[in-house]
Amino acid sequence: MRQFPQARDYYQQALEIKIEFGVSETLPSEASYSCASTYYQLGKVAEELGELEEAKANYLKDLVITTEFNDKHGLGISLRNLARFYQTTQDEDLLREVAKIFGTTVEELKEAIINTEE
């Protein structure tokens, strides 16, 4: 329906609920894990609204969580999305942040992105 401001409000509310109830009912790390997909969706909404820094911040939060929990399926989705986002923005800071998360270099990361496109 392309109601992005409303979608952002709903995702933000969902995130707040997950954090509030997740922290009190489960281990904090489990609450964190349940937030990954919401951060991803908040990133998508921010990107649609042209708020690229906000999108990047949310995509990176999603990536940190999926990496922390070794969620291979979620990690694949996150990495494909980040490669697409980088191709759109050419934001070198994004690559530096992703490289830091994985303990690699920007050059190695660029190589991996190029190889996945072929």
N, C-alpha and C positions, 0 to 999 in steps of 0.2 A: 504494500500500500504506500510505500515510500514516505511514511510519516516518521522521519528520522529523529526529530527532536523528541517526539513522544516515545519512540523506541528507546532512545538514550535514557530517558527518565525511568522507563520500566526496567531496563537492564541495570541501572544504577540502584534502583530499589531492590531488585533481586540480589544484587551483590551485597548490599547492606544486610539483607535478611540472612543470606548464607553466612556472612561473617558473624553476625550477632548470634544466631542460633547454632551455627556450626561450632563456634569456639566454646560455647557453654555445654554442648551435648556430645561433642566428639573431641578427639585430639586436635590441637590447632593445625597440625599438618594435614589432616583429613579435610578440615574446613578450607584450607588453602587449596587443596586439590580440586574441590568442588567449585572453586571460583575460576579456574582456568578458562573454561568455555565462555563464561560471562565476560571475562576480560577480552577474549577474542572477539566476541560479538560487539562489545563496546568499541573495540578498535575498528571494526567494519563500519559501524555507524559513524564514528568520528571521521573516518576516511570519506564516507559519502557526503558528509557535511563540509569537507575541505579542511578539516582540522587535523592536519598531518602530524603535528607534534603529539597531539593527544592520541591519535591512532597508533603512532609508533610506541608511545609509552605503554599503552594497553597490550599491543602485540608482544612487546618484550616481557611484560608481566606474565602473559600466557606462556611464553617460551620458557621462562625461568621455572614456572610451576611444572610444566610437562616434562622438562628436563630433570628436575628434582625427583619426580616420581617415575622416571624412565618409562613414560607412557609412549610407546613406540608409534601407535596409531595417531595419537594427538600430536606427537612430535613431527610426524610426516606432514600432517595438515599444516601445522604452524610454520614449518620450514618452507614448504611450497608457497604459502601465503607471504612469508617474509621475502622470499626471492622475487615474487611478483611485485610486492610493495617496493623493494629496492629498484627493480627495473623501471617502475613508474617514477620514483622520487630521485633516484641516483644519490641518496643520502648516505654519504660515507660514514657518518656518525652511527648510523644503524648497523653497518658492517662491523665497526669497531666494538659496539655493544654485543653483537651476536658472537663475534670472535672471542670476546672476553668470557662470555658464558660458557663457551666450549673449550676454552684454553687453547686457542689456535691463533693463527695470524689472519689478517685481512686478506692477504694474497691467497692463502690456502682456501679461505672461504669463497673468494671470487672464483677460483678455479672450480670449486665444487658447484657453484651456481651455474657457471658456464657449461660444465659437464652434464648437469641435469636438464639443460635446455636442448641438448643435442639428441 
